[in-house]
Amino acid sequence: MAAVVVAAAERRKLTATDQPPTGRRAGIGRCWLAPRMQFSLESLAALATIIGTALSVLALVQSKKWLILASLPLLGIAMVAGVRARRDRQALKSASITIEGQSIDSLNIANLRRRVNRTLRIQEAHHTARIEGEDLKIEWVYAGYCSGKRETAMEFSIESERTVTFDRLECVAYDLGRDPSKRHQIRPLLIGTDGMSKKISVPFLEPLRVDQPFRVLLKCTLPGCITPGFGYYTATLSFAQARVRRCTVRLVFEGPPPAWVRVYECSPTRPPTLLKTLAPLSSKQGEHEYFDEVEETPGQSARVYAFWRDTV
């Protein structure tokens, strides 16, 4: 599974008109509605602990066995709810990624819903991202083999800070293993809900069998997702394997060059790490190319290519 993200530095500020209404008119008078009460796991755990403790104390004072038995389930509920609340807090904390003072919101959401592919083994992954004005055009090539008994499709994850709905996503794929001349276009399918983070599936022309090699090309255009200022592109891997032999990322900027391009490594167990600042590989005829290559990268990893452009 792979993902791409491009974001702008501008963040929409909440104004008074954005606040949720606290009441509504009824006839000539005004009827105020109380907000709906919401219970978190922490509040449920605290409530169960208080009730269970009170029943236990009362049982000890009055020597009532039935009160002791009644308090045990509540204490058990409190323990389970507390453990789950702690686990959820850790998941949210680990998923939060901030780079150059900017929260990578779309990647944060994707990390909470990311699934690991356990039937495909990736040997090489090649990303090309062309940034043309406000549009992003991507080409991904993944090559490997099937490690399961059978596989019919490969999943990808696409995220953008500006929501590009699936029907606006100009996206085609090719099963290069069976169609090297690219005569048969494959239209990816949307999996689940649409939005800032979406998953798509690319069906193979024929199902893969165990140890059968494959090579897939995915081409997408995300219109209107580039704005001046801070932006980023991410290359992620989500496969149940220790290492991927070779991965490359090629960034091509049309028009003015970026002020800088910085590569960050992101991990759920530690803050993002600045690995390097990329120098332009070439600059000619209004195109500025940057290139990064990684060998033996972890099968579950993410790199963020942050950049700054004064204009598009």
N, C-alpha and C positions, 0 to 999 in steps of 0.2 A: 504494500500500500504506500502511496506517495502523496505528498501534499505540496501546494504552492500557495504563497500568500503575498500580496502586495498591499501596503497600507499607506495612508497619509498621516502627517503629524497633526493636522488640525483635528481637534476634538470638539464636538458639539456641547455647548454649555447649557445647563438646565436653567430655564427662566421661570418666572412666576406663572406664565401661561402654560408651562409644561407640568405644573404640579397637579396631582390627581384631585378631582373635586371632592369636597368634604360634605356636600349637601345638595339638595335639589328642591325646587319649588313644588308645592302641592296646593292647588287653588290659589287663594290670595295670601296664604301663610307660607312659612318655610319649614320644611321637615328635615331635620338633620339626621343622617344615617351614621350609626356607629361603624367604624371599620371592622371588617371580619377578623376575628381572633385567629391567629395562626400559632400552632404549637410546633416547636422545633424538637429535635431529639434531645437536646440538652434540657429543655423545660419539662419534657415528659419524664426524663430520668430523675430530675430534681423532685418532681411531684410524686413519682412512685417511691423515691427514697424517703420523703417526708412522711407519706402515709404508712409505708412499711415500718419505719422507725417508731412512729406513734403507736401503731398496733402492737409492736414488739414490747414497748415499754408498758403499755396497758396490760398486755398479757402477763408480763412478769409481776406487775403489781397485784393483779387479781387472780393470778395462777390459772388462767383460762387457756387450755390447750388449743381450742378452736381458733383463738385469736393468734396464737403462734403459727398455726398452720395457714391461716389466712394471710399473714404477713410475708411468708416465704415466697409466694409467687410474685408479690410486688417488688421484693428485693431482687428477685431474679430478673424481672423486667427492667429494673433500674440499671443492673449491671450490663445487660445486653444493649440497652439504649445508649448507655455511656460509652461502651466500646465502639458501637457503630458511629456515634457522633464524633468520637476522636478520629476514627478512620476517615470519615468524610472531611473533617477539617484538614487532615494531612493530605488528602487527595487534592483539595482545592489549593492548599499552599504549594504543593509540588507542581501543580499545573500552571501557576502564575508565573509568567515570564515578562520581564521588563528589560528593554534594551535602549540605550541612549536616552534614558528617561521616559521612554514611551512604552506603554503596556501593549504587548502583542496579543490583543484581545481575541482575534480569530484563531490564532494558534493555541491560546489557552482553552478555548471552547473545544477545539479539535482534540486536544490531548485528553479531555475528560471522556470523549466518546470514541477514542481510537481503538481499532481492532487489529489484532496481530494475525497475519496470514500464515497458516500452518501447512498449506499444501503446495506452495511454490517456493523454490529455492532460487534466489537471484545471484547471478554471477557478475553481471555488469549493469550499471544504471547510468544513463547519460541524459542530462537536462540542458536544454537550450531555451533561454528566455530573452525575447526581443521586446524592448520597451519603446513603443512608437507613439509619441504624444501622450494621450491619456489611456492608450490601450496597451495591454500586455498579451503577447503571443508566445505560447509555450509549445515545445516539442519534447516529448519524453520517449526514450527508447529503453526498454527493459528486456534483458535476456537471461535465461536460466533454464531450469528443467522442473518437471512436476515430481514432487516427492510423495504425493498421495496416490491412492488407487485411481482417482479420476478427478478432473477439474474442468469446469465448463466456462469459467470467466475469471478475470482479474479485476480487483477493486482498486480504485484510486480515491484520494481525498483532495478536494479543492476548496480553499478558503480565501476570502478577500475581506478586507476591512469594510469596503463598500460592497453591499450585497449585490451580486450579479445573479439574477434568477436563472434557473436551468434553461428556460426557454430562450433566454438571451445569450446563452453560452454557446458560441460557435465551436462545436466539438465533434471530431471524427477520429476514428482509430483504424488501425490495420493490423491484421494477423500476419506479420512478415514471415513467420515460420511456414505457413501454407500459401501465402500470397505475397511473395517477394516483389512482384511488379506493381503492387498496390492497385489492383483492379477492382477490389471489392471493399467499399467503404463500410465501416461498422459504426452504427450510431450508438454511443454509450447510453446506458439506462440509469435513471435516478434511483438511488436506494434511500428509502426513508424520506425525511422532510427536507425541504429546500430552505435556503437561508444563507447566512454568512459563512457557514461551514456545511458542505454537502459531500456525500459519497456517491460515486458513480461506478458502474460496472461495465466492463468491456467484454462481451462474449467472444470466445474463440470461434473460428469458423467450424471447427470440429473439436469435441472434447479431448483433453489431454489424458494420456495414460501414464502410469508410473514410469519415471526416468525419461519421459519423452521431452526433448528440448522445445523451447518456445522463444519467440522474439516478438514483442508488441511495440507498436508506435502509436502514441496518443498526441493529437494536435488540438489545441484549444485557443480561443481568443476571448479574453475577458475585457469587454469594452468599458471605458470610462472609469477604470479603477486606479489610475495614476493621477496624482496631483502634485504641485510643487511642494518642496520641503522634504521631510523625512519619509522614506519608504523602505520596503524590504521585500525580499524574495526568500522563500524557505524551500529547502530540499530535505525531505524526511524519508526514513525507511521504517517499515513496521512489519518485519518478517521474523518468523521463529527460527533464526539461525544465528550463529555466533558472529560471523563476519561476511561481508560482501567484498568480493575480490577487488573491484574497481568502480569508482563513481566519479563522474565529471560534471561540472556545472559551468556553463558558458552564458555570460550576461552580455547582451548587445544593446547599447543605448543609441537611439537615433536622435540627432539634434545636439543640443548642448551637452557636454560631458558632465557626469556627477562630480561634485566637489571631492567625494571620497566614497570608497566601497570597503566595508569592514565585514569580516567573517566571524561569526559567533557560533560556538558549540553549545547546544542546549541539552540539559539533562534533567530528569525529574527529581534528582537527588541533590542538585547543587545549582547555584545561580549561573546564568549564562557566562561563558568564558570567551574573551576576545582572543582569537587565534592569530589573526593577521590582518593587515591592510593590503588589499589587492592593488597592484599597479596595472595600468592599462596594457593589455597585450598588443593592441594595435589601435591606431586612430587614423582613419582615412575616409574621405568623402562623406563626412558627417556621421560616421559610425564609430563608436568607441566600444571595444571588446575587452572583457575581463574573463579570466579563466581560472578555475580551481580544480584540482584533481586530488582524490583521496584513495588510497589503497588500504585494503583490509579494514574497512570501517565497520563498526558494529551493526548488526542486522536491525536493531531498533535504535535509531539515532535521529538527530535533527540538527541542521545547520541553517543559520539565518544570515542572509547577505543583506546587511543594512547599507543604505546609501542616502545621499543628500543631493537634491537637485533644486537650484533656485527657480528654474522655469522648466516647463515641459514643451 
